[in-house]
Amino acid sequence: MRPLSLFSVLAGLMWTPAAQAGDDPWVLSRGDVALYSGVSGTSWTTFSGAQGSLSGNDVAISTRVLTHTAVFAGEVGVTQRSSVELRLAGGWSQVTYTGSKNCTGTTCDTEVGAMPVDARYRFRVLDEIMGSPVTLTVGPVLRIGAHTRGARDQFTSMGDGQNDVGAHLSVGRMAIVGPLLVVGYGAARYSHRVLQDPEADQDVPRHELAGVAELTVQPRQRLQLGLVVDGLHRPDGRDWGEGSTTSEDRFAALSMTSIKVGAKFGLVIKQGFRLHLSAMTTAYARNNPSDGWAAGFGLSWYRPAAQAL
């Protein structure tokens, strides 16, 4: 789940009667603006092969991969039922021990730069505030990541070096349960990879599925707590060890599955401003790091559209 979306929900719940209640599918109304900036860190040391991380066959790479990221995200309501989001991120990634037996060639080079750029248009099809049993949002998505192509063969890569186009769908509902405001939603995204070099990238997966589910509770007016499950699946591609492990596409061409679980905390500092903390860890991985963890900190700001007199 993107940090911006979380803020959009929380800010709405605190300060507007017809609240946006989470990440998806509660979009901003026309003229509303939400901004998020934050930092995060990730770490991993073990890679799971084709049998998956529950098999006990994970392989330690004899070094730790650390990635430090700064994120900026913005959302603007363009109509009463739709909004546009943009997410920018960048930072650096490094290994703690370059003398590892797995650090051959450029595999463990430190990488500094921008990550893929994500853009999304969201249109609200159903609205529980207007009587529907759920709120439902759909729309197109775009990811621009060709600028990360030069480092796609590294443990420290910032992206797969490709551009993606696709679509998303999200559904959710808010409810008062005793003294608590409870918000639940699920979202799914399909992406089609637009290859930069169809001949050289013939093993790169063309399809990607991603999903997220979140359940949050608001026990107090300024406080919100949440649990989240995040998944990623590439059905095509190849397993680790198939073909040449020295290929530049050896990571980007993997067929993979990853499931992460985590918790989030939000606290309103003052009207329109919210503090965010999050932590996640890998629950299952196939052809992907199996012991990854991530922690993030950020601040968000929400401004509703000026009301006409």
C-alpha positions in Angstrom: 0.0 0.0 0.0 1.3 3.4 -0.9 1.8 5.8 2.0 -0.2 8.6 0.2 -3.3 6.5 0.0 -3.2 5.7 3.7 -3.0 9.4 4.5 -5.9 10.3 2.2 -8.1 8.0 4.2 -7.0 9.1 7.6 -7.1 12.8 6.9 -10.6 12.4 5.5 -11.8 10.5 8.6 -10.5 13.2 10.9 -11.6 16.3 9.2 -14.4 15.8 6.7 -17.9 14.3 7.3 -17.9 12.4 4.0 -14.5 10.8 4.6 -12.1 9.1 2.3 -11.5 6.0 4.4 -8.2 4.4 3.3 -5.9 3.9 0.4 -8.2 2.3 -2.1 -10.9 2.8 -3.1 -11.7 6.2 -1.5 -10.6 8.8 -3.9 -10.2 12.6 -3.3 -13.0 14.9 -4.5 -12.4 17.7 -7.1 -9.9 20.2 -5.8 -8.7 18.2 -2.8 -5.0 17.7 -2.5 -2.9 15.2 -0.5 0.9 15.1 -0.3 3.2 12.6 1.3 7.0 12.5 1.9 8.9 9.9 3.8 11.9 7.7 4.1 12.2 3.9 4.3 14.8 1.2 4.6 14.9 -2.4 3.5 17.2 -5.3 4.3 17.7 -8.9 3.2 20.4 -11.7 3.2 18.7 -14.8 1.9 17.3 -15.7 -1.5 14.6 -18.3 -2.1 14.7 -20.5 -5.2 12.0 -22.1 -7.2 10.7 -24.3 -4.3 9.7 -21.3 -2.3 10.7 -20.0 1.1 8.8 -22.7 3.0 10.9 -25.5 1.6 14.0 -24.8 3.7 16.2 -24.5 0.6 16.8 -20.8 0.9 20.4 -19.7 0.1 22.3 -17.1 2.1 24.2 -14.8 -0.2 26.9 -14.1 2.4 26.2 -10.4 2.5 23.4 -8.1 3.4 21.6 -5.9 0.9 20.5 -2.5 2.3 18.3 -0.1 0.4 17.6 3.5 1.6 14.7 5.3 -0.1 13.1 8.7 -0.1 9.5 8.9 -1.4 7.3 11.7 -2.5 3.7 11.1 -3.5 0.8 13.4 -4.5 -2.9 13.0 -5.2 -5.2 15.6 -6.7 -9.0 15.3 -7.1 -9.9 16.1 -10.7 -13.7 15.5 -10.5 -16.1 14.6 -7.7 -15.5 10.9 -8.5 -11.9 10.7 -9.7 -8.3 11.6 -8.8 -4.8 11.3 -10.2 -1.8 10.0 -8.2 1.9 10.3 -8.9 4.7 8.6 -6.9 8.4 9.4 -7.1 11.2 7.6 -5.2 14.9 7.4 -5.2 17.9 6.5 -3.0 20.8 4.2 -2.8 21.3 0.4 -2.4 24.5 -1.3 -1.2 25.8 -4.6 0.2 27.6 -4.8 3.5 30.4 -7.2 2.3 31.6 -7.0 -1.3 33.9 -10.0 -0.8 31.0 -12.4 -0.8 31.4 -15.3 -3.2 28.2 -14.1 -4.8 29.6 -10.7 -5.6 30.9 -11.5 -9.0 31.2 -8.8 -11.7 28.9 -5.9 -11.0 26.4 -7.9 -8.9 27.2 -6.0 -5.6 28.0 -2.6 -7.0 26.4 0.3 -5.0 23.5 1.8 -6.9 22.4 5.4 -6.5 19.5 6.9 -8.5 15.7 7.1 -9.1 13.3 4.2 -8.8 10.4 3.6 -11.2 7.8 6.4 -11.4 4.2 5.3 -10.7 1.1 7.1 -11.9 -2.5 6.1 -11.5 -6.0 7.4 -12.4 -8.8 6.3 -10.1 -12.5 6.5 -10.9 -15.1 5.7 -8.2 -17.8 3.4 -9.7 -19.7 2.7 -6.5 -19.9 4.8 -3.4 -21.1 3.4 0.0 -21.9 7.0 1.1 -24.5 7.1 -1.7 -26.1 3.8 -0.6 -24.0 1.1 -2.2 -22.9 -1.7 0.0 -19.2 -1.1 -0.9 -17.1 1.6 -2.5 -15.4 0.4 -5.8 -12.7 2.2 -7.8 -11.1 1.3 -11.2 -8.6 2.9 -13.5 -5.4 2.7 -15.5 -1.9 2.5 -14.1 1.5 3.4 -15.6 5.0 2.6 -14.3 8.1 4.2 -16.0 11.2 2.2 -15.1 13.4 2.0 -18.2 15.9 4.4 -16.6 16.8 1.6 -14.1 17.8 -0.8 -16.9 21.6 -0.4 -16.5 21.7 -2.1 -13.1 19.1 -4.8 -13.5 21.7 -7.5 -13.1 22.6 -6.3 -9.6 21.4 -7.3 -6.1 21.3 -3.6 -5.6 19.0 -2.8 -8.6 16.5 -0.1 -8.3 14.1 -1.7 -10.8 13.6 -4.1 -13.7 14.5 -1.7 -16.4 11.1 -1.9 -18.2 8.0 0.2 -18.5 4.5 -1.2 -17.6 1.0 -0.3 -18.4 -2.1 -1.9 -16.8 -5.2 -1.5 -14.7 -6.3 -1.6 -11.1 -9.5 -2.4 -9.2 -10.2 -1.8 -5.5 -13.1 -2.4 -3.2 -13.7 -1.5 0.5 -16.1 -0.6 3.2 -16.2 1.5 6.4 -18.2 0.6 9.5 -18.7 1.6 13.1 -18.2 -1.4 15.4 -18.9 -0.5 19.0 -16.5 2.4 19.8 -14.3 1.7 16.8 -14.3 2.9 13.2 -13.2 -0.1 11.2 -12.0 0.2 7.6 -11.2 -2.7 5.3 -10.3 -2.9 1.6 -8.7 -5.0 -1.0 -7.0 -3.9 -4.2 -5.6 -5.7 -7.3 -3.4 -4.5 -10.1 -2.5 -6.1 -13.5 0.5 -4.8 -15.4 1.7 -5.6 -18.9 5.4 -5.1 -19.5 6.5 -3.1 -22.5 9.9 -4.6 -23.3 12.7 -2.2 -24.2 14.5 -4.7 -26.4 12.1 -7.6 -27.4 14.9 -9.7 -28.7 17.3 -9.3 -25.8 14.5 -9.4 -23.2 12.6 -12.4 -24.5 12.8 -14.2 -21.1 11.5 -11.2 -19.2 8.0 -11.8 -17.7 5.3 -9.9 -19.7 2.6 -10.1 -17.0 2.5 -9.0 -13.3 -0.2 -9.3 -10.7 -0.1 -7.4 -7.4 -2.6 -7.2 -4.6 -3.0 -5.6 -1.1 -5.5 -6.1 1.7 -5.7 -3.9 4.7 -7.7 -3.7 7.9 -7.5 -0.7 10.1 -9.2 0.5 13.3 -9.5 3.9 14.8 -9.7 3.5 18.6 -9.3 7.3 19.2 -10.0 10.3 17.1 -6.4 11.0 16.3 -5.1 7.5 16.2 -5.3 4.7 13.6 -3.8 1.2 13.7 -3.7 -1.2 10.7 -2.6 -4.6 9.5 -1.6 -5.2 5.8 -0.9 -8.1 3.5 0.9 -7.3 0.2 1.4 -9.7 -2.7 3.3 -9.8 -6.0 3.2 -12.6 -8.6 4.8 -13.0 -12.0 3.4 -16.2 -13.6 5.8 -16.4 -16.5 9.6 -16.0 -16.7 12.2 -18.5 -15.5 13.4 -20.0 -12.2 16.6 -19.1 -10.6 19.4 -21.2 -12.0 17.7 -21.8 -15.4 19.8 -20.6 -18.2 22.8 -18.4 -17.6 23.1 -16.9 -14.1 25.5 -14.3 -15.6 22.8 -12.8 -17.9 22.0 -9.1 -17.4 18.4 -10.2 -17.1 19.0 -12.9 -14.5 16.9 -11.1 -11.8 14.5 -9.2 -14.0 13.6 -12.4 -15.9 12.6 -14.4 -12.8 9.1 -15.8 -12.4 8.4 -14.8 -8.8 6.0 -14.8 -5.9 6.3 -12.6 -2.8 3.9 -12.2 0.1 4.6 -9.6 2.8 2.8 -8.8 6.1 3.1 -5.8 8.3 1.6 -3.2 10.6 1.0 0.6 10.2 0.4 3.4 12.7 -1.0 6.8 12.0 -1.3 9.8 14.3 -2.8 13.2 13.6 -0.3 15.9 14.7 -2.5 18.9 13.8 -5.3 19.5 11.4 -4.2 18.4 8.0 -0.9 16.8 9.1 -0.4 13.2 10.0 2.6 11.1 11.1 3.0 7.6 9.6 5.1 4.6 10.8 5.2 1.2 9.2 7.0 -2.1 9.3 6.8 -5.2 7.0 8.4 -8.6 6.7 8.4 -11.4 4.1 6.0 -14.2 4.9 6.6 -16.2 1.7 8.9 -15.9 -1.4 9.7 -17.8 -4.5 12.7 -16.7 -6.7 12.9 -13.6 -4.4 14.5 -12.5 -1.1 12.9 -14.6 1.7 14.0 -12.8 4.8 13.3 -9.2 3.8 12.1 -6.5 6.2 11.2 -2.9 5.7 10.5 0.0 8.0 9.2 3.5 7.0 8.5 6.9 8.4 6.6 9.8 6.8 4.5 12.9 7.1 1.4 13.7 5.0 -0.6 16.8 4.4 -4.2 17.0 3.3 -6.0 20.1 2.0 -9.7 19.9 1.1 -11.0 22.1 -1.8 -12.2 25.6 -0.9 -15.9 25.6 -0.3 -18.0 27.9 -2.5 -19.9 30.6 -0.5 
